[in-house]
Amino acid sequence: MNNVFKYGIDTLTVSTVIDIASGKVKGVLAPEAIERIQASAGYVQAIVAQHTTVYGINTGFGPLCDTKISEEDTRTLQYNILQSHSVGVGDSIPEEISRFMLITKVHALAQGFSGAALATLERIIWHIENRVTPLVPEKGSVGASGDLAPLSHLFLPLIGLGKVWYKGQQTDMQSVLQQENLQPVALGPKEGLALINGTQFILSFAVKAVTRLHNALDAADIIGALSLEGLMGTSKPFDPRLHTIRPYPGNQLVAHRLKTMLDGSEIMYSHVDCGRVQDPYSLRCMPQVHGASRTAWQHLHHLTSIELNSVTDNPIIFSADDTISGGNFHGQPMALPLDYATVAAAELGNISDRRCYMMIEGRFGLPKLLIQDAGLNSGFMIPQYTTAALVTENKTLCFPASADSVPTSLGQEDHVSMGSISGRKLNQVISNLEYILAIELLYAAQAMDFRRPLKSGPVLEAVHQFTREHVPFANKDRIFANDIAALHNIITNQSLVNVANEAATSHQLSLNGIYHEQFGLY
């Protein structure tokens, strides 16, 4: 992996954003990018000197676009816009998301169509490298004229205002400047508008969701296969011939993964002639349901990759004589796939809850409530209450924010995307999904223990062993919240998926087969 990324020149990927944010990769301004940045800033200076009327450079903003601003006031205009647009409310977004916003904004500005000064970009990079991360409220963007409110808060520190995370503490930027012996940035014409016009809030939540949902999809296949073994289901619905005649790549991938994990299982062979005609949908339709969610993830990943390398500013500066005031800041291209992915994530939780319910019913040779002495012990009755609650909460979050639009800016911005809400909701749904999967894993591991001494395939045996290293078999009631928390941790930190992948590799198995590049996270 290259440990240097050239802003504005190289292709930015989801993985690269994460690596720059974590310090694994260093983002730099190469000479070619510096040349573009300086040329673009020069175009803006020429526009101001020529008194050519260009939106946001020497005019007011939004419905004030017809109000001319004098040459001497063009700098004050940029300072004012950061203050007046900082109207966000609610809790601060995670520090990591703020860092993603800084990284994606630098990459957009460094392409040389925004008129931002080199010194401004260098200061943003200083914030990234020194982990002086702005505090950004989570609410206030309608995702259309860019993410105006959150981006305004993100860049208040450039002019010495706002709050930041600094050395692990939240503090005023003015204090940080004094400690670091720095001066606020003096924004030039167009710069304030260039900083706050863009989709970096929506985009950064998409980056986070792409990585989290990819992990959840892998975990859902693994845990679903473990549940199928516990319920003594069949692997016949995962026969590749079945999916060749309905060839959705996502479905084919999931079928391949499930079949690979189940091949060679003693549990599977032990009930070949059991007389069960077919399994319930939540077992035999995993390729179709998990696969559809894979397809939604793939769509979001593809569009996020496009957005990562796009310029979403306004106006766009091609030269001193060629500017376009358009709508590249509009969040609709991201809002729709984010809402689609929200439904996809919720569906993974829906089908997982059904498998949980099936495991406590006392069917297929399992004890009722997955415990031998039910009555004195409630066993695993109540964790499914939690999955039911989380599933319903996710359903309420599935209303597409992008289906709504509330006109703003005195009607100048008369259609907005609400994509900022889409991005936040998707991550909320994924958070609930991760807990649902943790509870299914708790159930599946318990169910598997009732099939001993029979063993599953090597991948699922490794997963079961790893699970038991964190949560023991339950022969009586205990505080299952502790178990759920432990399993939630190994899901969210990706160690569960890593254990499965490592076990597959050590046994010369390919879980993703020919679909690795198509559905891989890059």
N, C-alpha and C positions, 0 to 999 in steps of 0.2 A: 504493500500500500504506500503510495506517495504521501510523505508527511508534510508537503507544502501544497496549498491550494491558491491559485491565482484568481483573485476576485475580478469579475467582469470578463475574464478570458476563458477559464476552464468551465466545464459543465458541472453545475452543482447538483448533488444527489442528496436524497434523504440521509443516507449514511454519512456523507461528508459533513452535512450540517451538524449532525450529532457529534462527529469526531472533532470538528472545530470547537464546538461548545464545550467539549470535555477536555480540550487541550491536546488531543492525540495528533491533530493536524493543525498546522499554522497557516492562517490566511494572510496573504500578502498582496500588495499592489505592485504588479510587474510594470516595467517601463511602458509597455504597450497600453496598459490600462491607464497609467498616469497621463500619457499623451492624450488619450480620449477624454479623460476627466478635465484636463486643462483646456482642451479645445472647446468643450461644451460650456465651461464656465466663461470662456472668452466670448462665445456667441451671446450669452446673456448680457455681459457687459456692453457688447456692441448694440444690442437691442435697447438697453437703457440710454446709451449715449445718443442713439439715433432718434429716440423718443417714439419708436414704433410701438403701437399699442398691442401688447401681448398679455393675455390673461395670467394673473398671478404674479407677473413681473412688475408691471406698473399699473395694475388695476386692483380693485378690491376682489373679494372672494365670494363664490356662490352667487346669491342674488345681487351682490354689489359689483358684479363683473363689469358693469358699465361706468363705475366710478373711477376716474383717472387719478393716479397717485404720482406726485411729483418725484423727480429724480432724487432729490435730497431725502425723501421719505421712504424710498424703496427698501432700505435696510430696516428701518423701524417697522415697516409692514411685516417683515419676516419674523421679527422678535415678537410682535403683537399676536401673530397667528398661533404661535406655540402656546402662549398664555391663554388666549380666548378659547382655544379648542381643547384645552385640558379640563374636560368636564366629566371624566370617568368616575364611576361609583362602584362600590362593592369591594370585596376582598381583592388583594393583589394576585395576579396570575403567578404561577410557579416561576421561580427564578430561571429555570431552564428554558421556559417558553420565551421569556424576555430576551435571553441570550440568542435564541433562534431568530427572534425578530431583528436584533442588531445585525446578525450575520446575513440574513436574507436581504436586508435593506442595503448593506454595503455592496453586495453582489449586484443588486439592481442599479444602484447609483453608479457603480464603477463601469457600467457598460457605455456611459458617456452620452446619455440622451436627456439628462435631468438638470444640467447646469450647476451641480453642486461643486463647491471648491475642494481642492485636494486636501487642504487643512481640515476641513470638516470630516471627510472620510477617515483621515488619519486619527482624528480624535475618537471617532466611533470605534475604530480598530483598537485604540488604546483601552477603551472601556471593555472590549471583548477580552483582550489579552490579560488585563489586570483584574478581571472579574469585578469591575465596578458596574454592577448591573442595575439599571433603573427599575423602580417599582411602578408597575402598570396596573391600574384598576381593571377588573375583569369585564365590567359592563359599560356600555355607552356607545358602541359602534353599531351602525346599521349596515355596514359592509357595502357601501356603494361609492361614495366620493373618497374611496380609500377607507382605511380604518382610522378615521381622523382623531377621535378622542384617545384611543390607546397609543397611537403613534406620537401624538402630542406629548403625552406623559413620558413616553420612551425617550424623547429628545429634549425635554426640559433641562436635564442635566448638562447638555451642551452649552446652554446659556447661563449655567450656574444656579438653576432652580430645580425644584423637585427633590425626590428622595431616591437613594440607591442602596443596594446591598454592598457593603464595604467591609472587608475583613470579617465577614460573618455577622455583621450587625447592620441594621437599618439606620441610615443617617442622612442628614441634609447634604446635598451636593456642594453647597457653599463651603461647608466644613471640609469636605474631601479636597476641594480645590486648594484650600489653605494648607492642608497637610501635605499635599503633593506638589505644592509650589507651582500651580498652574493657573492660567487665566481662562475665563469663559471664552467660547468661540464667538467671534463676531460674524454673524451670518450675513451673507451678501444677498443681492436680489435673487428671487426665486427659490432660495435654499430652504426656507421654512416650509414652503408649499411642497417642495420636492421631498422633504423629510416625512411629511404627514399624509401625502397622497400615496396610496399603495395598499396592497392587500396582505402586508406582512403579519398582521395579527391572525387573520384567517389562515394564512399559509402555515404559520408556526404551529397552530393547533392541529393542522392537517399532518404536518411532519410527525408530531407526537403520536397522533392517532394511527398513522400508517405503521409505525413500528410496534405500537401496542397491539393493534388488531392482528398484525401478522403473527405475533407471538401467541395471541389468544386462539387464532385459527389452528396453529400447530398443536397447541395444548388441547384444544377441543377434540381433534382427531385421536390423540394419544389417550386421553381420558375416556372418550367414547368407546374406543377399542377395549379398554380395561373394563368398562361397564358391560360391554357385550360378553366378555369372557365370564364376568361374575354372574351374568344372567343366562349363561349357556346359550347364547345366540349363535347363528350360523354366519359363515363368511361367504356363502354362495351369492348374496346380492352384490358382492364386490368383484365378481368375475369380470375381467376386462371385456369379454365379449358383449356383456350386457350394456356396457357404456360406450362401446364402439358404435352401436346402432342409435345412440343418442349422445353424440360426441361433444358435449360441453367440456372444455379442458379442465375447468375447476372440478367438475364431477369426476372426471377421469383421474385427476390427481388424488382426490380424497379416496376413491376406490382403491387406487394403487397403494396408498399409504396404509389403509386399513388391512388390505389383504397381506401386505408385506409384514405387518406387525403380528398378524394372526397365523401366518404360515408356520407349520411345525408345532403348533400348540397341542399339548396332550389333552387339555381341557376340551378343545374343539373336536378332537377325534373320539373323545369318550362318549359323545352323545350323537354320533352320526346317524344312528338308527332309532332316535328317540320318538319318532312319530309326530313331532311338531311340524306342521305344514309350513308356517311362516312366522316371522317375528313381527312385533309391533313396529309401527312406522319409525319411532325414534331410534330404532336399531338398524333396520334394513334400509331406511331412507337417508342415512347419514351422507352418502355421496351426493345425493340431490340437494339436501339442505345445507350441509357444510360447504358443498361445492358452489352453490349459488352465492353464499357469503364470500367465498374465495373470489368469485367473479367480480363482486362489488368492490372487494379490496383491490383487485387488480386495476379496476377502472379508476379508483381514487388514487392509487399509486402512480398510474400513468399521468393523470392530470396534475397531480402535485409536482411531478417531475417537470412538466411543462411550465407550471407557475413559478417554480424555483428559478428558472432561467429567463423569466419574462421581465419586461419593464412595465410597471403598473403605475407610473407617474402621470401627471397631467399639469400643464401641457408638455408635449414631447418636443424637444429641441433638436432638429436635424441640422440646422445652420442658423446664422443670424437672420437669414431671409426666409427660412422655412421652418415654421412651427405649426403644430397641430394640437388643437384643444379637442380631445376625444374622450373616450370612456374606458381606457384600459384599467382604470382603478376599480371598475365595477366588479363586485365579488361573485356574480352569478355563476361563472364557469366553475368555481370551487364550491359554492353553496349547494348546488344540486347533487354533486357526487358525495359531499359530506352527509347530506340528508339520506341519500341512498345507503351509504355505509352504516349510518345509524340504525336503519332497519335491519341491515345484514348482521350487525353485532347483536342486536336484540334477539334476532331469530336463533342465533347460537345459544343464547341463554334460555330461550323457550324450549328448545329440544333437549337441552341439558337437564332442565327441571323435570321433564317427562321421564327421562331415564332415572333420575333420582327417585321419583315417585314409584316407579316400577320396582326398584330394588328394595323398597320397604314394605311392599304389599304382601310378602310371604309367598311369592310365586316362584316357579322353576327350581324348587328345592332349597330356596333361601328361607331362613327363619323370619317371621314377621318382625318388622322394625330392625332387622339385621342384628338381632341380639338373642341369645338363647333363652334367657330368663326374662322374657317380656311380661310385664305386669308389675312386678317389683321394680323393674327398670323400664323407663320409657324408651330407652335405646335411641335409635336415630330418627324418631318421629319428628322432632322439632326443627332440625336443620332444614328440612324441606319447607317449613313455614317461611324460613328466610329466603329460600330460592323463590318461593311463590311471591313474596313481597317485592323482591328485587326484579322479578320478571314483570310484575305489574307496573312498578316504577318505570322500568324501561319502556313499556308500552306507552305510558303517558308522555315520555320524552321523544316518541317517534313522530309526533306531528311535525311535518317539515317546515322549518323556519323560513325556507326559501319560497314557500307558498304564500307568504304574507309580504306586504309592502306598505309602509306608512310614509307618505310624502314628507320631505324635509326641505330646509333652506328656502322657505317661502315659495315652494313649488318648483324651484329650479332643479332640485333633485327629486323628481316626482316618482321615480321608481327605484327602490333600493333592494338589495339582495338578502339582508339579514344573515349573511353567511358567517358573521362573527358568532352568532348564536348557534348556528349549525355546527361549527367547529367545537364550541364548548360542550354542546349537548352530546356530540359523538363521544367525547372523552368521558363524560359522565356515564354514558351507557356502557362503555368499555370497563370502567371501574366497577360497575355492578356485575358485569359479565365475569370479571376475574374472580369475584367472590362466589358466583354461582358455580363456576368451574372448580373452585376449591372445595365446595361442598360435594359436588359430584365425585371428585377424586377421593374425598373422605369415604363416601359410600362405596365406590368401586373397589378401593383397597380392602375394605371390610368384606365385601362380597367375595372377592378373590380368595380370601383366607378360608372361606367355607368350601372351597374347591380343592384344598390340599388333601393329599400330597401331589395332586396333578399340577403340572406346570404349564404356563403359556409359552409363547415364543420368546426369544432372547431379549427383544426390545422391551416388551411389556414386563418381563421378569425384572429387568434392570430398573424400570420405572417403579414397580411395586416395592422392590427392595429400598430404593431411594426414598419413597414415600414413608416406609416403615422406619427409616432412620430419623424421621422428623415427627411422626405420629404413630404410636403403638396401636395394636389391635385392642378393641374395646370389648371386655366381657362383662362390664357393668357401667352404669351411668357415671359421667364425669362432666366437667365444664367443656363442652364441645366448642365453645367460642375460641378456646386456646388452640385446639386442633385446626379450626378453620383459619385462624390467623397464621399458623405455621405453614399450612399448605398454600394459602394465598401468597405468602412470601416466596415460596419456591416456584410458583407460577409467574409472578410479576417480575422476579429477577432473572427469569428465563432459564434457571438451572434445570427445571423439569424437562424442558424441551432439549436443552443441551445434553442431559443424561440419555435421553432417547436417541438423539443423533449420534452420540458417541458409541452407544451400544450397537446401533445399526452399522456404523463404520467398522467397528471391531469384528463384526460377523459378516463383513462384505455384503451388506444390504444397502440398498439405495431407497430411502424413504420417499424422495421426491422424483426419482426416475428421470424421464426425459423432460419433466416440467420444471426443472430447477431454475432455469433462467427466466422462464415465463412468469413464475410466481415467486421468484426470489426477491429478497430485500437488498437493493443496491443503492 
